Amino acid sequence: MIIQIQWEFDLGLNDHPDYMQFHNKFADEQGIPLVVDMCDYLKDPESASSDQITDALSDEHGWLINDWYVIEACTTDNTDDIINHQQQPATPSEDIMENINSTTPNSNEVPMSQQEMIVQMFQSFLTDGGAPKVTEFKKHLDALIKSDVKQLCSRSGKSAEGIGWRSELKAKFSGRGAKWVQVPTESVIPTLDRFDTEGFKTETYRTHIENAGFAFIRFAGPRIDSNNNQAAAFEVRVEGSTFDHPKNLHYIAVDQLDNLVESLGGTPHSLNLEAQAKTEDAELVTELDDAMPLDQLEDDLHEDADGFTEIV
């Protein structure tokens, strides 16, 4: 099953008239595919739910899915890009579609195969003035998919079980500043330990959250976790809050969100949560303060200066 994907990239350009150009350029730069064969991800994609398909793609590539639809393609053995077909009586398109979509009680009638249906559709295309070429017929099919099939796929996906909670989660963390949240430090330690085993460096981030007294994470989207629970996925940006970490995800079950999650009230950058402490300077000041009061130090310096003058 070949599908076309529109990813949910956080580009901030959703209302731009040329958004898809930015979307496709970003996907190319990041090495994220726009067309995939779902057989490479699932054993039986035709029977998979919309959630299973989107989660499989997100797990592999790290980004959430905004929309997807199946690409229909015809198979031909003609290398000259011309469809070889047997001559059949020309049938008006209305009659063809009626024959395809209707059933009769005649028990002796043999149902049309998919191959026969596609041939009849091609004959209708020729009757309406279409050129006998694969590319032209495919454009015709693509137009039909966009006008009559795509909304059926979207409607099916939106009616899939569990789609309601996904919409609610997105709404919960939508709006300016709503994606950054804080959680108890100990709740993310197992995730950080997992990152360590995967080769990510978490030392700096661990220092930041220890200094802050809590962990700061960013909402990425609704997901199904490894225990098949409905969950919210959060980016743990261990290399800096201004860099996307689409694959560094921490999961919190939906029923635990109210107990663990609080609004951060800003970004880590605006709240100065990632400032590097000047430990050497601080230690030097502490040593001087502990060694001698400032007024005593000044008196000693004056005495030393006077003594030096007398010797000279």
C-alpha beads as a LAMMPS data file, in Angstrom:
LAMMPS data file: protein, C-alpha beads

312 atoms
311 bonds

1 atom types
1 bond types

-500.0 500.0 xlo xhi
-500.0 500.0 ylo yhi
-500.0 500.0 zlo zhi

Masses

1 110.0

Atoms # bond

1 1 1 0.000 0.000 0.000
2 1 1 1.703 3.198 -1.203
3 1 1 0.706 6.365 0.641
4 1 1 1.426 10.084 0.316
5 1 1 2.233 11.827 3.611
6 1 1 1.897 15.357 4.909
7 1 1 4.011 15.563 8.050
8 1 1 3.255 17.757 11.033
9 1 1 6.460 19.795 10.931
10 1 1 6.719 22.613 13.465
11 1 1 7.605 25.272 10.877
12 1 1 5.276 28.039 12.050
13 1 1 4.141 28.605 8.447
14 1 1 0.838 26.714 8.380
15 1 1 -1.106 29.716 7.036
16 1 1 1.445 30.558 4.358
17 1 1 0.032 30.093 0.824
18 1 1 3.198 28.252 -0.215
19 1 1 3.363 26.115 2.922
20 1 1 3.689 22.827 1.025
21 1 1 6.825 24.082 -0.723
22 1 1 8.419 24.768 2.668
23 1 1 7.073 21.426 3.931
24 1 1 8.557 19.447 1.052
25 1 1 11.876 21.312 1.188
26 1 1 12.203 20.658 4.930
27 1 1 11.365 16.978 4.431
28 1 1 14.039 16.689 1.749
29 1 1 16.638 18.406 3.950
30 1 1 15.835 16.102 6.879
31 1 1 15.707 12.951 4.748
32 1 1 12.025 12.361 5.628
33 1 1 10.066 10.540 2.876
34 1 1 6.852 11.959 1.444
35 1 1 5.781 8.711 -0.246
36 1 1 6.203 5.317 1.425
37 1 1 5.188 1.712 0.970
38 1 1 3.407 0.728 4.194
39 1 1 4.365 -2.898 3.576
40 1 1 7.827 -1.853 4.748
41 1 1 6.361 -0.873 8.126
42 1 1 3.428 -3.222 8.768
43 1 1 2.753 -6.842 7.870
44 1 1 -0.826 -6.170 6.788
45 1 1 -1.272 -2.407 6.226
46 1 1 -4.599 -2.894 4.459
47 1 1 -6.099 -4.155 7.737
48 1 1 -4.314 -1.619 9.967
49 1 1 -6.170 1.243 11.626
50 1 1 -5.324 4.866 10.951
51 1 1 -3.683 5.080 14.396
52 1 1 -1.469 2.067 13.691
53 1 1 -0.306 3.551 10.392
54 1 1 0.459 7.017 11.755
55 1 1 2.214 5.629 14.838
56 1 1 4.322 3.240 12.771
57 1 1 5.519 6.114 10.589
58 1 1 6.111 8.417 13.568
59 1 1 8.071 5.724 15.402
60 1 1 10.324 5.252 12.388
61 1 1 10.870 8.871 11.352
62 1 1 10.210 10.812 14.560
63 1 1 7.569 13.248 13.265
64 1 1 3.809 13.221 13.697
65 1 1 1.465 12.866 10.718
66 1 1 -0.865 15.700 9.719
67 1 1 -2.557 13.818 6.867
68 1 1 -2.044 10.888 4.513
69 1 1 -3.870 9.200 1.682
70 1 1 -3.461 6.094 -0.414
71 1 1 -1.983 6.491 -3.882
72 1 1 -3.714 4.342 -6.469
73 1 1 -1.537 3.156 -9.344
74 1 1 -2.168 1.032 -12.409
75 1 1 0.218 -1.702 -13.546
76 1 1 1.202 -2.057 -17.177
77 1 1 3.720 -4.115 -19.133
78 1 1 4.009 -1.546 -21.912
79 1 1 7.455 0.058 -21.922
80 1 1 6.394 2.763 -24.408
81 1 1 4.050 4.335 -21.838
82 1 1 1.045 3.248 -23.897
83 1 1 -1.593 1.029 -22.325
84 1 1 -2.255 -2.096 -24.389
85 1 1 -5.881 -3.013 -24.156
86 1 1 -8.289 -5.300 -25.882
87 1 1 -10.913 -3.693 -28.023
88 1 1 -14.199 -3.607 -26.151
89 1 1 -17.516 -2.002 -26.980
90 1 1 -17.461 1.661 -26.054
91 1 1 -19.764 2.216 -23.110
92 1 1 -20.924 5.620 -21.836
93 1 1 -19.283 6.492 -18.502
94 1 1 -22.640 6.647 -16.721
95 1 1 -23.427 3.079 -17.746
96 1 1 -19.940 1.903 -16.752
97 1 1 -20.149 3.343 -13.266
98 1 1 -23.658 1.956 -12.886
99 1 1 -22.399 -1.485 -13.864
100 1 1 -19.497 -1.219 -11.439
101 1 1 -21.514 -0.036 -8.453
102 1 1 -24.751 -2.010 -8.878
103 1 1 -25.568 -5.623 -8.119
104 1 1 -28.321 -7.805 -9.533
105 1 1 -30.089 -10.825 -8.100
106 1 1 -29.038 -12.901 -11.121
107 1 1 -27.133 -15.768 -9.525
108 1 1 -25.540 -16.663 -12.869
109 1 1 -23.776 -13.291 -13.211
110 1 1 -20.047 -13.392 -12.521
111 1 1 -18.825 -10.383 -10.460
112 1 1 -16.359 -8.143 -12.227
113 1 1 -12.762 -8.410 -11.115
114 1 1 -10.722 -5.358 -10.189
115 1 1 -8.777 -5.774 -13.401
116 1 1 -11.973 -5.705 -15.436
117 1 1 -13.167 -2.634 -13.550
118 1 1 -9.965 -0.727 -14.244
119 1 1 -10.155 -1.650 -17.934
120 1 1 -13.732 -0.387 -18.084
121 1 1 -12.683 2.833 -16.407
122 1 1 -9.930 3.212 -18.985
123 1 1 -12.421 2.616 -21.813
124 1 1 -14.622 5.334 -20.317
125 1 1 -11.600 7.630 -20.139
126 1 1 -10.935 7.053 -23.875
127 1 1 -14.586 7.562 -24.752
128 1 1 -14.496 10.953 -23.025
129 1 1 -11.522 12.016 -25.167
130 1 1 -8.588 10.910 -23.032
131 1 1 -5.270 9.919 -24.617
132 1 1 -4.267 6.208 -24.422
133 1 1 -1.230 6.870 -22.235
134 1 1 -0.344 5.732 -18.739
135 1 1 0.608 9.221 -17.601
136 1 1 -2.658 10.758 -18.827
137 1 1 -4.801 8.008 -17.330
138 1 1 -2.907 8.266 -14.044
139 1 1 -3.572 12.020 -13.920
140 1 1 -7.242 11.218 -14.426
141 1 1 -7.153 8.720 -11.554
142 1 1 -5.284 11.167 -9.325
143 1 1 -7.974 13.768 -9.960
144 1 1 -10.672 11.252 -9.031
145 1 1 -8.763 10.326 -5.871
146 1 1 -8.507 13.949 -4.783
147 1 1 -12.122 14.818 -5.618
148 1 1 -13.956 11.651 -4.546
149 1 1 -11.680 9.312 -2.580
150 1 1 -9.482 11.451 -0.334
151 1 1 -12.362 12.704 1.808
152 1 1 -13.480 9.109 2.335
153 1 1 -10.021 8.221 3.665
154 1 1 -9.987 11.269 5.942
155 1 1 -13.486 10.545 7.162
156 1 1 -12.514 6.947 7.895
157 1 1 -9.423 8.061 9.772
158 1 1 -11.329 10.596 11.860
159 1 1 -13.958 8.071 12.818
160 1 1 -11.348 5.525 13.893
161 1 1 -11.468 4.383 17.485
162 1 1 -9.557 6.677 19.802
163 1 1 -9.321 9.705 17.495
164 1 1 -11.264 11.806 20.010
165 1 1 -8.612 11.640 22.706
166 1 1 -5.960 12.673 20.206
167 1 1 -7.874 15.820 19.328
168 1 1 -8.415 16.580 23.004
169 1 1 -4.700 16.221 23.737
170 1 1 -3.738 18.533 20.901
171 1 1 -6.247 21.097 22.150
172 1 1 -4.956 20.775 25.718
173 1 1 -1.446 21.795 24.681
174 1 1 -2.316 24.198 21.869
175 1 1 -1.768 27.925 22.002
176 1 1 1.193 30.155 22.634
177 1 1 3.475 28.810 25.335
178 1 1 1.270 25.807 26.112
179 1 1 3.612 23.134 24.784
180 1 1 6.394 23.639 27.343
181 1 1 5.603 21.962 30.667
182 1 1 7.361 20.894 33.834
183 1 1 7.248 17.483 35.496
184 1 1 8.929 15.978 38.572
185 1 1 12.612 15.332 37.911
186 1 1 12.482 11.706 38.985
187 1 1 9.738 10.954 36.448
188 1 1 12.093 11.487 33.482
189 1 1 15.165 9.721 34.887
190 1 1 14.264 6.310 33.331
191 1 1 13.879 8.039 29.966
192 1 1 17.240 9.781 30.347
193 1 1 18.831 6.454 31.272
194 1 1 17.400 4.996 28.071
195 1 1 18.817 7.908 26.064
196 1 1 22.235 7.180 27.563
197 1 1 22.108 3.601 26.298
198 1 1 21.159 4.909 22.852
199 1 1 24.244 7.115 22.679
200 1 1 22.760 10.505 23.590
201 1 1 24.581 12.773 26.039
202 1 1 22.310 13.762 28.903
203 1 1 24.782 15.101 31.495
204 1 1 24.167 18.796 30.749
205 1 1 20.396 18.390 30.744
206 1 1 20.538 16.466 34.021
207 1 1 22.477 19.367 35.551
208 1 1 19.895 21.880 34.320
209 1 1 16.906 20.034 35.751
210 1 1 18.722 19.373 39.020
211 1 1 19.378 23.115 39.366
212 1 1 15.781 23.948 38.395
213 1 1 14.239 21.378 40.729
214 1 1 12.051 19.973 37.968
215 1 1 12.320 18.625 34.410
216 1 1 11.179 20.754 31.469
217 1 1 9.814 18.960 28.392
218 1 1 7.884 19.972 25.260
219 1 1 4.632 18.427 24.025
220 1 1 5.086 16.617 20.708
221 1 1 1.732 14.931 20.158
222 1 1 -0.654 12.100 21.067
223 1 1 0.828 8.643 20.772
224 1 1 0.308 5.014 21.767
225 1 1 3.084 4.010 24.176
226 1 1 4.957 0.700 24.375
227 1 1 2.279 -0.702 26.691
228 1 1 -0.452 0.127 24.148
229 1 1 -1.790 2.936 26.354
230 1 1 -3.062 6.284 25.165
231 1 1 -0.293 8.727 25.998
232 1 1 1.137 12.170 25.392
233 1 1 4.620 12.254 23.888
234 1 1 7.020 14.993 24.992
235 1 1 10.373 15.974 23.524
236 1 1 13.258 15.894 25.986
237 1 1 15.668 18.347 24.383
238 1 1 18.887 17.153 25.952
239 1 1 21.062 19.113 23.508
240 1 1 19.293 22.431 24.055
241 1 1 15.702 23.651 24.124
242 1 1 16.014 25.531 20.816
243 1 1 16.823 22.364 18.848
244 1 1 14.174 19.883 17.656
245 1 1 14.469 16.409 19.187
246 1 1 11.690 14.500 17.367
247 1 1 13.006 11.081 18.394
248 1 1 13.896 11.872 22.015
249 1 1 10.455 11.246 23.428
250 1 1 9.173 10.782 26.963
251 1 1 5.681 9.268 27.277
252 1 1 3.081 10.074 29.929
253 1 1 -0.163 8.103 30.037
254 1 1 -3.240 10.246 29.519
255 1 1 -4.661 9.363 32.948
256 1 1 -1.431 10.584 34.621
257 1 1 -1.173 13.984 32.950
258 1 1 -3.089 15.955 35.588
259 1 1 -0.960 14.458 38.375
260 1 1 2.431 15.021 36.750
261 1 1 2.258 17.931 34.339
262 1 1 2.253 21.658 35.095
263 1 1 2.609 24.568 32.706
264 1 1 6.164 25.882 32.525
265 1 1 4.985 29.461 32.107
266 1 1 7.505 30.239 29.381
267 1 1 10.331 28.579 27.505
268 1 1 13.519 27.235 29.089
269 1 1 15.410 29.990 27.280
270 1 1 13.165 32.820 28.496
271 1 1 13.232 31.437 32.033
272 1 1 17.044 31.088 31.922
273 1 1 16.836 27.431 32.898
274 1 1 19.815 26.455 30.748
275 1 1 22.264 29.148 31.900
276 1 1 25.738 27.803 32.576
277 1 1 26.799 28.654 36.098
278 1 1 30.237 30.275 36.411
279 1 1 31.329 27.864 39.073
280 1 1 35.005 28.875 39.108
281 1 1 34.239 32.558 39.767
282 1 1 31.695 31.659 42.417
283 1 1 34.147 29.378 44.193
284 1 1 36.846 32.091 44.151
285 1 1 34.521 34.672 45.707
286 1 1 33.474 32.162 48.342
287 1 1 37.099 31.403 49.241
288 1 1 37.937 35.113 49.663
289 1 1 34.842 35.733 51.768
290 1 1 35.680 32.817 54.029
291 1 1 39.372 33.727 54.312
292 1 1 39.174 37.337 55.521
293 1 1 36.639 40.192 55.834
294 1 1 37.119 42.915 53.236
295 1 1 37.826 45.726 55.762
296 1 1 40.490 43.640 57.477
297 1 1 42.060 42.870 54.113
298 1 1 42.281 46.606 53.306
299 1 1 43.932 47.397 56.673
300 1 1 46.540 44.692 56.155
301 1 1 47.347 46.003 52.704
302 1 1 47.865 49.533 54.068
303 1 1 50.122 48.238 56.837
304 1 1 52.194 46.250 54.351
305 1 1 52.568 49.334 52.163
306 1 1 53.717 51.532 55.073
307 1 1 56.240 48.922 56.197
308 1 1 57.637 48.681 52.699
309 1 1 58.078 52.475 52.554
310 1 1 60.019 52.564 55.799
311 1 1 62.452 49.899 54.629
312 1 1 63.194 51.794 51.435

Bonds

1 1 1 2
2 1 2 3
3 1 3 4
4 1 4 5
5 1 5 6
6 1 6 7
7 1 7 8
8 1 8 9
9 1 9 10
10 1 10 11
11 1 11 12
12 1 12 13
13 1 13 14
14 1 14 15
15 1 15 16
16 1 16 17
17 1 17 18
18 1 18 19
19 1 19 20
20 1 20 21
21 1 21 22
22 1 22 23
23 1 23 24
24 1 24 25
25 1 25 26
26 1 26 27
27 1 27 28
28 1 28 29
29 1 29 30
30 1 30 31
31 1 31 32
32 1 32 33
33 1 33 34
34 1 34 35
35 1 35 36
36 1 36 37
37 1 37 38
38 1 38 39
39 1 39 40
40 1 40 41
41 1 41 42
42 1 42 43
43 1 43 44
44 1 44 45
45 1 45 46
46 1 46 47
47 1 47 48
48 1 48 49
49 1 49 50
50 1 50 51
51 1 51 52
52 1 52 53
53 1 53 54
54 1 54 55
55 1 55 56
56 1 56 57
57 1 57 58
58 1 58 59
59 1 59 60
60 1 60 61
61 1 61 62
62 1 62 63
63 1 63 64
64 1 64 65
65 1 65 66
66 1 66 67
67 1 67 68
68 1 68 69
69 1 69 70
70 1 70 71
71 1 71 72
72 1 72 73
73 1 73 74
74 1 74 75
75 1 75 76
76 1 76 77
77 1 77 78
78 1 78 79
79 1 79 80
80 1 80 81
81 1 81 82
82 1 82 83
83 1 83 84
84 1 84 85
85 1 85 86
86 1 86 87
87 1 87 88
88 1 88 89
89 1 89 90
90 1 90 91
91 1 91 92
92 1 92 93
93 1 93 94
94 1 94 95
95 1 95 96
96 1 96 97
97 1 97 98
98 1 98 99
99 1 99 100
100 1 100 101
101 1 101 102
102 1 102 103
103 1 103 104
104 1 104 105
105 1 105 106
106 1 106 107
107 1 107 108
108 1 108 109
109 1 109 110
110 1 110 111
111 1 111 112
112 1 112 113
113 1 113 114
114 1 114 115
115 1 115 116
116 1 116 117
117 1 117 118
118 1 118 119
119 1 119 120
120 1 120 121
121 1 121 122
122 1 122 123
123 1 123 124
124 1 124 125
125 1 125 126
126 1 126 127
127 1 127 128
128 1 128 129
129 1 129 130
130 1 130 131
131 1 131 132
132 1 132 133
133 1 133 134
134 1 134 135
135 1 135 136
136 1 136 137
137 1 137 138
138 1 138 139
139 1 139 140
140 1 140 141
141 1 141 142
142 1 142 143
143 1 143 144
144 1 144 145
145 1 145 146
146 1 146 147
147 1 147 148
148 1 148 149
149 1 149 150
150 1 150 151
151 1 151 152
152 1 152 153
153 1 153 154
154 1 154 155
155 1 155 156
156 1 156 157
157 1 157 158
158 1 158 159
159 1 159 160
160 1 160 161
161 1 161 162
162 1 162 163
163 1 163 164
164 1 164 165
165 1 165 166
166 1 166 167
167 1 167 168
168 1 168 169
169 1 169 170
170 1 170 171
171 1 171 172
172 1 172 173
173 1 173 174
174 1 174 175
175 1 175 176
176 1 176 177
177 1 177 178
178 1 178 179
179 1 179 180
180 1 180 181
181 1 181 182
182 1 182 183
183 1 183 184
184 1 184 185
185 1 185 186
186 1 186 187
187 1 187 188
188 1 188 189
189 1 189 190
190 1 190 191
191 1 191 192
192 1 192 193
193 1 193 194
194 1 194 195
195 1 195 196
196 1 196 197
197 1 197 198
198 1 198 199
199 1 199 200
200 1 200 201
201 1 201 202
202 1 202 203
203 1 203 204
204 1 204 205
205 1 205 206
206 1 206 207
207 1 207 208
208 1 208 209
209 1 209 210
210 1 210 211
211 1 211 212
212 1 212 213
213 1 213 214
214 1 214 215
215 1 215 216
216 1 216 217
217 1 217 218
218 1 218 219
219 1 219 220
220 1 220 221
221 1 221 222
222 1 222 223
223 1 223 224
224 1 224 225
225 1 225 226
226 1 226 227
227 1 227 228
228 1 228 229
229 1 229 230
230 1 230 231
231 1 231 232
232 1 232 233
233 1 233 234
234 1 234 235
235 1 235 236
236 1 236 237
237 1 237 238
238 1 238 239
239 1 239 240
240 1 240 241
241 1 241 242
242 1 242 243
243 1 243 244
244 1 244 245
245 1 245 246
246 1 246 247
247 1 247 248
248 1 248 249
249 1 249 250
250 1 250 251
251 1 251 252
252 1 252 253
253 1 253 254
254 1 254 255
255 1 255 256
256 1 256 257
257 1 257 258
258 1 258 259
259 1 259 260
260 1 260 261
261 1 261 262
262 1 262 263
263 1 263 264
264 1 264 265
265 1 265 266
266 1 266 267
267 1 267 268
268 1 268 269
269 1 269 270
270 1 270 271
271 1 271 272
272 1 272 273
273 1 273 274
274 1 274 275
275 1 275 276
276 1 276 277
277 1 277 278
278 1 278 279
279 1 279 280
280 1 280 281
281 1 281 282
282 1 282 283
283 1 283 284
284 1 284 285
285 1 285 286
286 1 286 287
287 1 287 288
288 1 288 289
289 1 289 290
290 1 290 291
291 1 291 292
292 1 292 293
293 1 293 294
294 1 294 295
295 1 295 296
296 1 296 297
297 1 297 298
298 1 298 299
299 1 299 300
300 1 300 301
301 1 301 302
302 1 302 303
303 1 303 304
304 1 304 305
305 1 305 306
306 1 306 307
307 1 307 308
308 1 308 309
309 1 309 310
310 1 310 311
311 1 311 312
